[in-house]
Amino acid sequence: MSKKAEISDLDTNELELARPRATLVEIAADKLRELILLEKLPAGAHISERDLAAALGISRTPLTKALTILEQDGLVEYSVTRRPQVANPPIEEIEQNLVVMGALEALAGELACALITDAEIAHVVDCQRRMEDGAGTLPPLESFQLDMQMHEAIVQASRNAPLIDTHRKYNARLWRARFQSSQRRSGRDQTLAEHRAIVDALSRRDAKTTSDALRHHLASAVANIRNALRESGEASETE
């Protein structure tokens, strides 16, 4: 007969140690995402867990767990020998994921128009204005984070848990590609104009226009990301 574990029997010191360890994993995962986005860890590069752990000043255990999180997000993959490397998905896979993302965000925008609060609209507007005001001057990562905050706020306002969860999973896989797209100067004016159209329609709670604007925005991202990958020399050789 199995014995039921009693929380009261656990050493309180063990419980105290568990919390910072979990936080350390999350911090390490966030740092790894940043290193991947900024090309400090380029696509396809093999990752030396020992060297990276030393560089981050942590042990290999939290690093390994952080890499597992990034594997689930599609940013890291493992070889047959379990050697981690930065994922480098083909452009065709990225485009297919973007088609799904466009449908998800279009639906989210439609649902959000009926449910979003004035405060949530104000947050979306603030993100858009800060991106617009800081165009060309904000640090790349900060600008991208504002971009993602705007999109995620709209999805959250849909109040649809399955949609929110599915969007999070797809967005994690597209994180690096969307960051590269956001850094293209030649497409910046178009992106900002599309953001204005989305925010304007959302502010009026116009469900159809908001949905169409989001779908168009993600569709144009396909060409933008393809150009970004081509410029970085990563586009599929099958093109």
PASEBA-1860 file (N, C-alpha, C; in nm, 3 decimals):
! residues 239
1> MSKKAEIS> 0.085/-0.120/0.000/0.000/0.000/0.000/0.089/0.124/0.000 ~ 0.060/0.215/-0.091/0.144/0.334/-0.102/0.118/0.429/0.014 ~ 0.221/0.499/0.053/0.212/0.593/0.163/0.190/0.734/0.111 ~ 0.093/0.803/0.165/0.063/0.939/0.122/0.166/1.035/0.181 ~ 0.220/1.120/0.093/0.319/1.218/0.139/0.249/1.329/0.215 ~ 0.303/1.364/0.330/0.250/1.474/0.409/0.343/1.594/0.396 ~ 0.286/1.706/0.353/0.366/1.827/0.334/0.432/1.870/0.465 ~ 0.361/1.846/0.574/0.415/1.887/0.705/0.541/1.811/0.741
9> DLDTNELE> 0.562/1.694/0.677/0.680/1.613/0.708/0.804/1.661/0.633 ~ 0.784/1.747/0.534/0.898/1.791/0.452/0.981/1.893/0.526 ~ 1.110/1.889/0.500/1.203/1.985/0.558/1.176/2.123/0.499 ~ 1.154/2.224/0.583/1.124/2.358/0.533/1.239/2.416/0.453 ~ 1.361/2.376/0.484/1.476/2.424/0.407/1.469/2.375/0.263 ~ 1.420/2.253/0.244/1.406/2.200/0.108/1.301/2.279/0.031 ~ 1.195/2.319/0.098/1.091/2.398/0.032/1.144/2.536/-0.005 ~ 1.224/2.596/0.079/1.280/2.727/0.051/1.375/2.723/-0.069
17> LARPRATL> 1.450/2.615/-0.081/1.545/2.603/-0.191/1.475/2.580/-0.325 ~ 1.356/2.522/-0.321/1.288/2.489/-0.446/1.244/2.614/-0.522 ~ 1.204/2.719/-0.450/1.150/2.837/-0.516/1.254/2.911/-0.599 ~ 1.372/2.947/-0.540/1.470/3.016/-0.623/1.521/2.931/-0.738 ~ 1.524/2.799/-0.721/1.573/2.713/-0.829/1.479/2.723/-0.949 ~ 1.345/2.721/-0.924/1.248/2.734/-1.032/1.263/2.870/-1.099 ~ 1.282/2.974/-1.019/1.298/3.109/-1.072/1.425/3.118/-1.156 ~ 1.530/3.052/-1.113/1.656/3.054/-1.186/1.639/2.991/-1.323
25> VEIAADKL> 1.560/2.886/-1.332/1.535/2.821/-1.461/1.464/2.918/-1.554 ~ 1.364/2.988/-1.502/1.290/3.084/-1.584/1.379/3.199/-1.629 ~ 1.463/3.246/-1.539/1.556/3.354/-1.574/1.653/3.308/-1.683 ~ 1.703/3.185/-1.667/1.796/3.130/-1.766/1.727/3.113/-1.901 ~ 1.601/3.067/-1.900/1.528/3.051/-2.026/1.508/3.186/-2.096 ~ 1.473/3.288/-2.018/1.455/3.422/-2.075/1.586/3.474/-2.135 ~ 1.697/3.449/-2.065/1.827/3.495/-2.114/1.863/3.422/-2.243 ~ 1.835/3.294/-2.249/1.864/3.217/-2.369/1.781/3.266/-2.487
33> RELILLEK> 1.654/3.299/-2.463/1.570/3.355/-2.570/1.632/3.483/-2.624 ~ 1.679/3.567/-2.531/1.741/3.693/-2.571/1.867/3.668/-2.654 ~ 1.950/3.573/-2.612/2.072/3.543/-2.685/2.042/3.490/-2.826 ~ 1.933/3.413/-2.837/1.894/3.360/-2.968/1.839/3.472/-3.056 ~ 1.755/3.557/-3.000/1.697/3.668/-3.077/1.804/3.762/-3.129 ~ 1.903/3.791/-3.046/2.007/3.885/-3.082/2.122/3.820/-3.159 ~ 2.102/3.692/-3.198/2.201/3.619/-3.278/2.333/3.596/-3.205 ~ 2.333/3.610/-3.072/2.451/3.571/-2.995/2.466/3.420/-2.999
41> LPAGAHIS> 2.352/3.353/-3.010/2.347/3.210/-3.037/2.276/3.196/-3.172 ~ 2.350/3.191/-3.281/2.288/3.191/-3.415/2.215/3.061/-3.448 ~ 2.125/3.070/-3.543/2.048/2.954/-3.587/2.140/2.842/-3.632 ~ 2.110/2.720/-3.586/2.188/2.604/-3.623/2.313/2.581/-3.539 ~ 2.345/2.678/-3.451/2.468/2.665/-3.371/2.451/2.559/-3.263 ~ 2.554/2.477/-3.244/2.553/2.380/-3.135/2.579/2.453/-3.004 ~ 2.516/2.405/-2.899/2.525/2.470/-2.768/2.606/2.382/-2.673 ~ 2.716/2.435/-2.623/2.795/2.365/-2.522/2.734/2.399/-2.386
49> ERDLAAAL> 2.669/2.301/-2.325/2.603/2.326/-2.197/2.704/2.368/-2.091 ~ 2.820/2.306/-2.091/2.921/2.340/-1.990/2.967/2.484/-2.005 ~ 3.001/2.524/-2.129/3.050/2.660/-2.152/2.941/2.764/-2.127 ~ 2.820/2.733/-2.170/2.710/2.829/-2.154/2.673/2.845/-2.008 ~ 2.672/2.736/-1.933/2.643/2.744/-1.790/2.746/2.830/-1.719 ~ 2.873/2.812/-1.757/2.980/2.892/-1.696/2.964/3.039/-1.732 ~ 2.927/3.067/-1.857/2.910/3.205/-1.901/2.795/3.274/-1.829 ~ 2.689/3.197/-1.800/2.573/3.252/-1.730/2.590/3.252/-1.579
57> GISRTPLT> 2.694/3.184/-1.531/2.719/3.179/-1.388/2.622/3.090/-1.312 ~ 2.576/2.984/-1.379/2.483/2.891/-1.314/2.534/2.749/-1.334 ~ 2.474/2.654/-1.263/2.513/2.514/-1.280/2.441/2.458/-1.403 ~ 2.480/2.339/-1.442/2.422/2.280/-1.563/2.278/2.235/-1.543 ~ 2.239/2.208/-1.417/2.103/2.159/-1.394/1.996/2.261/-1.435 ~ 2.000/2.385/-1.386/1.899/2.482/-1.431/1.911/2.514/-1.578 ~ 2.034/2.510/-1.633/2.051/2.536/-1.775/1.983/2.427/-1.858 ~ 2.002/2.302/-1.818/1.939/2.191/-1.890/1.788/2.204/-1.889
65> KALTILEQ> 1.733/2.244/-1.775/1.587/2.263/-1.764/1.542/2.380/-1.850 ~ 1.623/2.485/-1.854/1.589/2.601/-1.938/1.590/2.561/-2.086 ~ 1.687/2.479/-2.125/1.694/2.433/-2.264/1.573/2.346/-2.299 ~ 1.524/2.272/-2.201/1.405/2.190/-2.223/1.284/2.278/-2.251 ~ 1.274/2.390/-2.179/1.165/2.485/-2.203/1.174/2.540/-2.345 ~ 1.295/2.576/-2.386/1.313/2.631/-2.520/1.292/2.525/-2.628 ~ 1.318/2.399/-2.594/1.287/2.291/-2.690/1.136/2.284/-2.710 ~ 1.060/2.295/-2.603/0.914/2.293/-2.613/0.863/2.413/-2.692
73> DGLVEYSV> 0.935/2.524/-2.683/0.898/2.645/-2.756/0.942/2.642/-2.901 ~ 1.022/2.541/-2.938/1.068/2.531/-3.076/1.190/2.615/-3.107 ~ 1.256/2.670/-3.004/1.376/2.752/-3.027/1.505/2.670/-3.019 ~ 1.497/2.555/-2.955/1.612/2.466/-2.942/1.569/2.326/-2.983 ~ 1.660/2.254/-3.048/1.632/2.116/-3.083/1.752/2.031/-3.046 ~ 1.729/1.900/-3.038/1.836/1.807/-2.997/1.867/1.708/-3.109 ~ 1.995/1.678/-3.123/2.038/1.578/-3.220/2.007/1.440/-3.164 ~ 2.032/1.336/-3.243/2.007/1.199/-3.196/2.096/1.165/-3.077
81> TRRPQVAN> 2.206/1.236/-3.061/2.295/1.213/-2.947/2.262/1.306/-2.830 ~ 2.146/1.375/-2.839/2.098/1.467/-2.736/2.190/1.587/-2.719 ~ 2.250/1.630/-2.827/2.330/1.752/-2.823/2.242/1.869/-2.865 ~ 2.227/1.971/-2.780/2.136/2.081/-2.814/2.194/2.177/-2.917 ~ 2.106/2.231/-2.999/2.146/2.334/-3.093/2.029/2.429/-3.116 ~ 2.061/2.549/-3.161/1.957/2.647/-3.188/1.877/2.601/-3.310 ~ 1.746/2.597/-3.299/1.661/2.551/-3.408/1.674/2.643/-3.530 ~ 1.666/2.583/-3.647/1.674/2.659/-3.771/1.570/2.603/-3.868
89> PPIEEIEQ> 1.441/2.628/-3.840/1.335/2.569/-3.923/1.336/2.625/-4.065 ~ 1.296/2.546/-4.163/1.290/2.595/-4.301/1.182/2.701/-4.316 ~ 1.199/2.787/-4.415/1.105/2.896/-4.437/0.963/2.843/-4.459 ~ 0.951/2.726/-4.523/0.818/2.669/-4.548/0.744/2.641/-4.418 ~ 0.815/2.591/-4.319/0.753/2.563/-4.189/0.711/2.692/-4.120 ~ 0.796/2.794/-4.128/0.764/2.923/-4.068/0.639/2.982/-4.133 ~ 0.632/2.974/-4.267/0.517/3.029/-4.339/0.389/2.957/-4.300 ~ 0.394/2.825/-4.287/0.276/2.750/-4.249/0.229/2.787/-4.109
97> NLVVMGAL> 0.325/2.806/-4.018/0.290/2.848/-3.882/0.229/2.987/-3.882 ~ 0.278/3.075/-3.970/0.224/3.210/-3.977/0.081/3.211/-4.030 ~ 0.049/3.119/-4.119/-0.089/3.109/-4.168/-0.183/3.076/-4.052 ~ -0.140/2.980/-3.969/-0.219/2.944/-3.851/-0.228/3.063/-3.755 ~ -0.114/3.130/-3.734/-0.111/3.245/-3.644/-0.206/3.355/-3.692 ~ -0.210/3.377/-3.825/-0.300/3.478/-3.879/-0.445/3.446/-3.850 ~ -0.481/3.319/-3.862/-0.619/3.277/-3.833/-0.651/3.293/-3.685 ~ -0.553/3.259/-3.600/-0.574/3.269/-3.455/-0.592/3.415/-3.413
105> EALAGELA> -0.505/3.503/-3.463/-0.515/3.643/-3.423/-0.638/3.711/-3.484 ~ -0.677/3.670/-3.604/-0.799/3.725/-3.664/-0.921/3.690/-3.579 ~ -0.928/3.565/-3.535/-1.038/3.522/-3.449/-1.032/3.593/-3.315 ~ -0.911/3.605/-3.259/-0.895/3.674/-3.131/-0.942/3.819/-3.140 ~ -0.907/3.887/-3.249/-0.949/4.026/-3.266/-1.099/4.038/-3.275 ~ -1.161/3.945/-3.346/-1.307/3.946/-3.359/-1.374/3.928/-3.223 ~ -1.328/3.830/-3.147/-1.385/3.805/-3.015/-1.357/3.919/-2.918 ~ -1.237/3.975/-2.927/-1.196/4.081/-2.833/-1.284/4.204/-2.845
113> CALITDAE> -1.331/4.234/-2.964/-1.410/4.356/-2.983/-1.537/4.358/-2.898 ~ -1.589/4.241/-2.868/-1.710/4.233/-2.786/-1.681/4.228/-2.638 ~ -1.555/4.203/-2.601/-1.524/4.177/-2.460/-1.418/4.268/-2.401 ~ -1.339/4.332/-2.482/-1.226/4.410/-2.434/-1.273/4.530/-2.352 ~ -1.200/4.561/-2.246/-1.234/4.675/-2.161/-1.164/4.801/-2.212 ~ -1.210/4.916/-2.163/-1.146/5.043/-2.200/-1.000/5.044/-2.155 ~ -0.973/4.987/-2.038/-0.836/4.984/-1.986/-0.747/4.898/-2.076 ~ -0.800/4.787/-2.125/-0.722/4.700/-2.213/-0.696/4.768/-2.347
121> IAHVVDCQ> -0.796/4.840/-2.397/-0.774/4.915/-2.521/-0.665/5.020/-2.499 ~ -0.669/5.086/-2.386/-0.569/5.188/-2.355/-0.429/5.128/-2.353 ~ -0.417/5.007/-2.302/-0.286/4.939/-2.298/-0.238/4.908/-2.439 ~ -0.327/4.859/-2.525/-0.291/4.829/-2.664/-0.248/4.957/-2.735 ~ -0.325/5.065/-2.715/-0.292/5.194/-2.776/-0.156/5.244/-2.727 ~ -0.129/5.226/-2.599/-0.001/5.271/-2.542/0.116/5.195/-2.604 ~ 0.101/5.064/-2.620/0.208/4.985/-2.684/0.234/5.035/-2.825 ~ 0.125/5.057/-2.900/0.139/5.102/-3.039/0.205/5.239/-3.047
129> RRMEDGAG> 0.166/5.330/-2.960/0.223/5.466/-2.961/0.370/5.466/-2.921 ~ 0.404/5.384/-2.824/0.545/5.377/-2.782/0.633/5.319/-2.892 ~ 0.579/5.222/-2.967/0.654/5.170/-3.082/0.670/5.277/-3.188 ~ 0.563/5.349/-3.213/0.566/5.453/-3.317/0.662/5.566/-3.278 ~ 0.653/5.610/-3.154/0.739/5.720/-3.108/0.885/5.679/-3.104 ~ 0.909/5.551/-3.076/1.046/5.504/-3.063/1.102/5.437/-3.187 ~ 1.030/5.445/-3.298/1.075/5.379/-3.421/1.216/5.425/-3.459 ~ 1.305/5.330/-3.470/1.443/5.361/-3.509/1.533/5.402/-3.395
137> TLPPLESF> 1.476/5.426/-3.277/1.557/5.469/-3.163/1.550/5.373/-3.045 ~ 1.439/5.302/-3.030/1.428/5.205/-2.921/1.525/5.089/-2.943 ~ 1.582/5.034/-2.835/1.663/4.912/-2.850/1.579/4.803/-2.918 ~ 1.637/4.725/-3.008/1.561/4.624/-3.084/1.474/4.534/-2.998 ~ 1.530/4.486/-2.888/1.455/4.393/-2.804/1.336/4.461/-2.737 ~ 1.354/4.586/-2.694/1.245/4.659/-2.630/1.131/4.686/-2.728 ~ 1.167/4.725/-2.850/1.066/4.749/-2.953/0.989/4.622/-2.984 ~ 1.059/4.511/-2.995/0.995/4.383/-3.025/0.903/4.341/-2.910
145> QLDMQMHE> 0.948/4.360/-2.788/0.865/4.323/-2.673/0.735/4.404/-2.670 ~ 0.741/4.531/-2.708/0.619/4.612/-2.716/0.525/4.558/-2.824 ~ 0.584/4.518/-2.936/0.507/4.460/-3.046/0.433/4.336/-2.998 ~ 0.504/4.246/-2.933/0.443/4.123/-2.884/0.341/4.150/-2.774 ~ 0.368/4.248/-2.689/0.272/4.284/-2.583/0.140/4.330/-2.644 ~ 0.148/4.407/-2.753/0.027/4.454/-2.820/-0.055/4.338/-2.873 ~ 0.012/4.246/-2.943/-0.060/4.130/-2.999/-0.115/4.041/-2.888 ~ -0.035/4.016/-2.786/-0.078/3.928/-2.678/-0.194/3.988/-2.599
153> AIVQASRN> -0.196/4.121/-2.586/-0.307/4.186/-2.514/-0.438/4.167/-2.589 ~ -0.433/4.173/-2.720/-0.554/4.151/-2.800/-0.602/4.007/-2.786 ~ -0.509/3.913/-2.791/-0.545/3.772/-2.777/-0.603/3.746/-2.638 ~ -0.541/3.802/-2.535/-0.591/3.784/-2.398/-0.733/3.839/-2.385 ~ -0.762/3.948/-2.456/-0.894/4.011/-2.447/-1.003/3.926/-2.511 ~ -0.965/3.821/-2.584/-1.065/3.732/-2.644/-1.137/3.650/-2.537 ~ -1.072/3.636/-2.420/-1.127/3.559/-2.307/-1.151/3.413/-2.345 ~ -1.079/3.364/-2.444/-1.098/3.226/-2.490/-0.973/3.147/-2.456
161> APLIDTHR> -0.983/3.064/-2.352/-0.865/2.994/-2.301/-0.797/2.903/-2.404 ~ -0.871/2.819/-2.479/-0.802/2.736/-2.579/-0.731/2.818/-2.686 ~ -0.794/2.927/-2.727/-0.732/3.015/-2.826/-0.606/3.078/-2.772 ~ -0.612/3.127/-2.649/-0.496/3.190/-2.586/-0.381/3.091/-2.573 ~ -0.411/2.968/-2.532/-0.306/2.867/-2.515/-0.245/2.827/-2.648 ~ -0.328/2.808/-2.750/-0.278/2.771/-2.883/-0.192/2.883/-2.941 ~ -0.237/3.005/-2.924/-0.161/3.121/-2.974/-0.024/3.128/-2.906 ~ -0.020/3.104/-2.776/0.107/3.109/-2.703/0.206/3.009/-2.760
169> KYNARLWR> 0.158/2.889/-2.791/0.247/2.784/-2.841/0.301/2.819/-2.980 ~ 0.214/2.868/-3.066/0.260/2.904/-3.201/0.350/3.027/-3.196 ~ 0.316/3.122/-3.110/0.398/3.243/-3.102/0.538/3.212/-3.052 ~ 0.550/3.117/-2.961/0.682/3.078/-2.911/0.767/3.023/-3.024 ~ 0.708/2.946/-3.113/0.783/2.889/-3.226/0.823/2.995/-3.328 ~ 0.744/3.101/-3.335/0.770/3.207/-3.434/0.847/3.324/-3.375 ~ 0.887/3.312/-3.248/0.949/3.423/-3.175/1.068/3.482/-3.250 ~ 1.160/3.395/-3.289/1.282/3.442/-3.354/1.253/3.499/-3.493
177> ARFQSSQR> 1.168/3.431/-3.569/1.136/3.479/-3.704/1.066/3.615/-3.698 ~ 0.975/3.632/-3.602/0.904/3.760/-3.590/0.999/3.871/-3.545 ~ 1.096/3.836/-3.464/1.194/3.936/-3.422/1.276/3.981/-3.542 ~ 1.321/3.887/-3.623/1.398/3.924/-3.741/1.316/4.012/-3.834 ~ 1.189/3.979/-3.849/1.102/4.059/-3.934/1.089/4.202/-3.881 ~ 1.078/4.214/-3.749/1.059/4.347/-3.689/1.180/4.436/-3.705 ~ 1.297/4.378/-3.735/1.420/4.456/-3.746/1.448/4.507/-3.887 ~ 1.364/4.470/-3.982/1.385/4.515/-4.120/1.339/4.660/-4.137
185> RSGRDQTL> 1.432/4.748/-4.164/1.400/4.890/-4.180/1.307/4.913/-4.299 ~ 1.329/4.837/-4.405/1.250/4.860/-4.527/1.102/4.829/-4.506 ~ 1.070/4.744/-4.410/0.930/4.712/-4.386/0.870/4.781/-4.265 ~ 0.948/4.868/-4.201/0.904/4.928/-4.075/0.782/5.019/-4.091 ~ 0.784/5.104/-4.193/0.671/5.196/-4.213/0.541/5.120/-4.239 ~ 0.550/5.014/-4.319/0.432/4.933/-4.346/0.380/4.867/-4.219 ~ 0.472/4.815/-4.138/0.432/4.750/-4.013/0.363/4.848/-3.919 ~ 0.419/4.967/-3.906/0.359/5.069/-3.819/0.221/5.109/-3.870
193> AEHRAIVD> 0.206/5.120/-4.001/0.076/5.155/-4.058/-0.027/5.044/-4.030 ~ 0.017/4.920/-4.039/-0.073/4.807/-4.010/-0.111/4.806/-3.863 ~ -0.017/4.840/-3.775/-0.048/4.849/-3.633/-0.153/4.957/-3.607 ~ -0.138/5.070/-3.673/-0.236/5.179/-3.656/-0.375/5.134/-3.700 ~ -0.381/5.060/-3.810/-0.510/5.013/-3.860/-0.575/4.916/-3.761 ~ -0.494/4.829/-3.702/-0.545/4.733/-3.604/-0.599/4.807/-3.481 ~ -0.520/4.899/-3.429/-0.558/4.971/-3.308/-0.681/5.058/-3.333 ~ -0.688/5.122/-3.450/-0.804/5.205/-3.482/-0.932/5.122/-3.486
201> ALSRRDAK> -0.928/5.008/-3.553/-1.046/4.922/-3.561/-1.084/4.866/-3.424 ~ -0.985/4.827/-3.346/-1.011/4.773/-3.212/-1.072/4.879/-3.123 ~ -1.021/5.001/-3.131/-1.073/5.111/-3.048/-1.219/5.139/-3.079 ~ -1.260/5.115/-3.204/-1.399/5.134/-3.243/-1.482/5.007/-3.220 ~ -1.415/4.903/-3.172/-1.478/4.773/-3.149/-1.547/4.721/-3.276 ~ -1.482/4.744/-3.386/-1.529/4.697/-3.517/-1.470/4.558/-3.540 ~ -1.549/4.455/-3.514/-1.499/4.318/-3.514/-1.445/4.275/-3.651 ~ -1.521/4.301/-3.756/-1.477/4.255/-3.889/-1.349/4.326/-3.934
209> TTSDALRH> -1.345/4.458/-3.915/-1.227/4.533/-3.959/-1.104/4.494/-3.877 ~ -1.123/4.474/-3.747/-1.011/4.432/-3.661/-0.959/4.296/-3.705 ~ -1.051/4.203/-3.730/-1.012/4.069/-3.773/-0.938/4.074/-3.906 ~ -0.992/4.150/-4.001/-0.928/4.161/-4.133/-0.790/4.226/-4.122 ~ -0.779/4.327/-4.037/-0.651/4.398/-4.022/-0.544/4.307/-3.963 ~ -0.582/4.225/-3.866/-0.487/4.132/-3.806/-0.446/4.023/-3.905 ~ -0.542/3.973/-3.981/-0.510/3.869/-4.080/-0.416/3.925/-4.187 ~ -0.444/4.048/-4.231/-0.358/4.112/-4.331/-0.218/4.135/-4.276
217> HLASAVAN> -0.211/4.176/-4.150/-0.082/4.203/-4.085/0.005/4.078/-4.080 ~ -0.055/3.965/-4.043/0.021/3.840/-4.037/0.054/3.788/-4.177 ~ -0.033/3.814/-4.274/-0.005/3.771/-4.411/0.115/3.848/-4.467 ~ 0.121/3.978/-4.440/0.233/4.057/-4.490/0.363/4.019/-4.418 ~ 0.349/3.963/-4.298/0.467/3.920/-4.223/0.537/3.804/-4.292 ~ 0.463/3.724/-4.369/0.524/3.612/-4.441/0.632/3.662/-4.535 ~ 0.595/3.762/-4.619/0.692/3.818/-4.714/0.806/3.887/-4.641 ~ 0.771/3.956/-4.532/0.873/4.029/-4.457/0.975/3.933/-4.394
225> IRNALRES> 0.927/3.823/-4.338/1.016/3.726/-4.277/1.098/3.654/-4.383 ~ 1.036/3.623/-4.498/1.112/3.559/-4.605/1.228/3.650/-4.649 ~ 1.200/3.779/-4.662/1.306/3.873/-4.700/1.413/3.884/-4.592 ~ 1.368/3.883/-4.465/1.464/3.892/-4.354/1.556/3.771/-4.352 ~ 1.499/3.652/-4.374/1.581/3.530/-4.374/1.673/3.526/-4.496 ~ 1.623/3.574/-4.609/1.708/3.578/-4.727/1.826/3.670/-4.704 ~ 1.800/3.786/-4.644/1.907/3.882/-4.618/2.011/3.828/-4.521 ~ 1.965/3.742/-4.429/2.058/3.685/-4.332/2.121/3.556/-4.383
233> GEASETE> 2.081/3.516/-4.506/2.138/3.396/-4.566/2.080/3.267/-4.513 ~ 1.962/3.272/-4.450/1.904/3.152/-4.390/1.786/3.096/-4.467 ~ 1.744/3.162/-4.574/1.628/3.113/-4.648/1.656/2.975/-4.706 ~ 1.552/2.897/-4.717/1.567/2.759/-4.765/1.632/2.756/-4.903 ~ 1.719/2.659/-4.923/1.785/2.646/-5.051/1.690/2.591/-5.158 ~ 1.570/2.551/-5.116/1.476/2.495/-5.212/1.394/2.603/-5.281 ~ 1.416/2.729/-5.244/1.339/2.838/-5.304/1.367/2.845/-5.453
END
